[in-house]
Amino acid sequence: MNLIKGILCCGLVLSSQLIFGQQDPKMDRFIDDLMGKMTIEEKIGQLNLVTAGEATTGSVVSTDVEGKIKAGNIGGIFSMTTPARIRKAQELAVNQSRLKIPIIFGMDVIHGYKTIFPIPLGLAATWDMDLIQKTARVAAIEASADGLNWTFSPMVDISRDARWGRISEGSGEDTYLSARIAREMVVGYQGDDLKKYNTLMACVKHFALYGAAEAGRDYHTTDMSLHRMYNEYLPPYKAAIDAGAQSIMTSFNDINGVPASANSWLLTDLLRTDWKFNGLVVTDYTAVNELIDHGLGDLQQVSALSLKAGVDMDMVGEGFLTTLKKSLDEGKVSAAAIDRACRYVLEAKYKLGLFEDPFRYCNEDRAKKEIGKSEHLQLAREAATKSFVLLKNANQTLPLKKSGTVAVIGPLANTGANMPGTWSVSADLAKTASLVDGMRAALGNQVQIVTHLGANLTDDAALQERSTMFGRTIPRDDRPAETIIAEAVATANKADVIVAALGESSEMSGESSSRTDLNIPASQRRLLEALLKTGKPVVLVLFAGRPLTLTWENEHVPAILNVWFGGTETGKAVADVLFGDVNPSGKLPATFPQHVGQLPMYYSQKNTGRPLAEGAWFQKFRSNYLDVSNAPLYPFGYGLSYTTFDYSPITLDKQKITASDKLQVSVQLKNAGNYDGAEVVQLYIRDMVGSQTRPIKELKNFQKVFLKKGETKTLTFEVSNEDLKFYNQKLEHISEPGMFKVFVGGNSRDLKEADFELVN
């Protein structure tokens, strides 16, 4: 399938350079006039973001929402949907509150609204920037058609520890790739004019460093040097802001000993002063209240700390609403701080056009026409196929023939509810096809499909219950495992090939879903062993929201296709790839370790003063392990194809460059196999000698190119002085003269290389 052209009226791929937020004198006059009429209580009311209780993402639900709207004590509502309900709430605000200030309506539209796309980690695996922007555009079209105008996305947290469940919600481990994706998501959501009826205000989260939680445990402490922060973790947030994102969400963790929602260095010095951000700062769910458990004081104290640090809107906790007036009276906060926060909230509403037309998003006819359109479903199917990563394909097991009988066996085979993946809070799970049903719909009568549960998700019933929350139920069979497996093997023996649908359930990753064991659960491993003993070809269709440890599977299973969680059209997309209608082209955005003990793990590590010799497994008094090699199982950027791609040696147009030069790096790529296919050609750079230690390689560019079988193309990359810069100990963004290596290849491990020099 080709990329869809012209998604509704906004199909053109918008420039990532669009900038919102230039100060508007007309807006300033309007806000000045409005604030001049507001009481202090009404100003504080604008800082209160509540939940309506639909698709809630936390344990606290707001009360007396209607009464607070009438009193002017609510600035925004999230998790309320449909034009009729939103219109009713908006009418209360503009008809029954004193100043008739409209409400902003938000929701966690993370990877689609009703049409669900692959989880963000899966979207990152496409390495297809145009496609990613289009998925955000469709999400904005659908969500805004249902009355929403704010999304808490994109999540741009760098994560290098697969134990952390929310790695599924971001773009993986790499700074450059994550920054590119952040820009495209913002442009996709916001379009070129936020006042258009089919846009959403983007909210960049979680600011900052949330993905570096210690021990991979959600909400946990983070601690890192400014050098690492500026060079590796902050750039995706900055890229999203530079693309025009109009809001940003604070994280739960502390930074330099101060939790984000009370961190004035983070929210004022860095965000406002250095980065010139002039949008809205909102906390995460009850983050102000949680400062109490961080040890920063009672609710009044922590609310005052958050406001003074730079928070504008308090999500759900209502600490601002209930304590700021008292703190103002006692001189613990200033009227100017409350005015600042109120202004940013009102400006967001102005930029969305809500003062001009509070009901511009409340069109029931549009909701009926634009949600779940066939074009959107087609894009979802295409995005899913491009997100799948072929990890192994021994003896050309794949693609399968469209004939005979296929056994689809495993706990993920017949659950439609798990196909959308985590953070698909608006998905209609009753209408989502299971893997088996989707495959049948895609294949028709060409292939007979037989199926069986085969195994429980996990032997631990309590763990399974925790892993299938929010309606993501998977049937559980409490008979002896041997009996279930025997029935599955009998079903498999009726087939020509076996598709083992195994891995995680959707809620085994995501928020509050950290794990210490990243193996496929033992119940599923036993099933897989039994299926392999049949002697029939076995394809592991792996469902995962994170990198898993697949050392045993890699050794024993002939073919492994990682499908993450592909969204609404998962089943059809899996059929497209398994049977060769689409050649897989996904590449890993995160390293897969051999063992969980290697975590955190990422390709752009530093060399240390005692590096392991190249090709060595173990050397005493070198940086390594006794029991496993340093190598990943599958490196960052890795992904196979049904065809093969050959790379020529690298050609440089010059050996030395100055800061004003551009280096042309060229390579010939040949499709040397028997299938047409796409390859992600990746360019990395290493600074060989510098004033401080530098990574062994860093991604600096990539191109996704489609080649027909036998076709050869010359690809050229341009390397500039900007690509060689880094933040030094003084936090100056500089490059340093000296020798560099440039690498080009299909993943971060298997690369061609050449040398060049930067001279004064």
Beta strands, then each sheet from edge to edge (+ up, - down):
strand 1: 48-51
strand 2: 76-78
strand 3: 104-107
strand 4: 150-151
strand 5: 203-207
strand 6: 247-250
strand 7: 254-255
strand 8: 258-259
strand 9: 280-282
strand 10: 314-315
strand 11: 389-393
strand 12: 405-409
strand 13: 448-452
strand 14: 497-503
strand 15: 538-543
strand 16: 559-564
strand 17: 645-647
strand 18: 651-652
strand 19: 656-657
strand 20: 662-671
strand 21: 677-687
strand 22: 698-707
strand 23: 712-720
strand 24: 726-727
strand 25: 733-734
strand 26: 738-745
strand 27: 751-758
sheet 1: 4+ 3+ 2+ 1+ 10+
sheet 2: 5+ 6+ 9+
sheet 3: 7+ 8-
sheet 4: 11+ 16- 15- 14- 12- 13-
sheet 5: 17+ 20- 18+
sheet 6: 17+ 20- 23+
sheet 7: 19+ 27+ 26- 21+ 22-
sheet 8: 24+ 25-
end
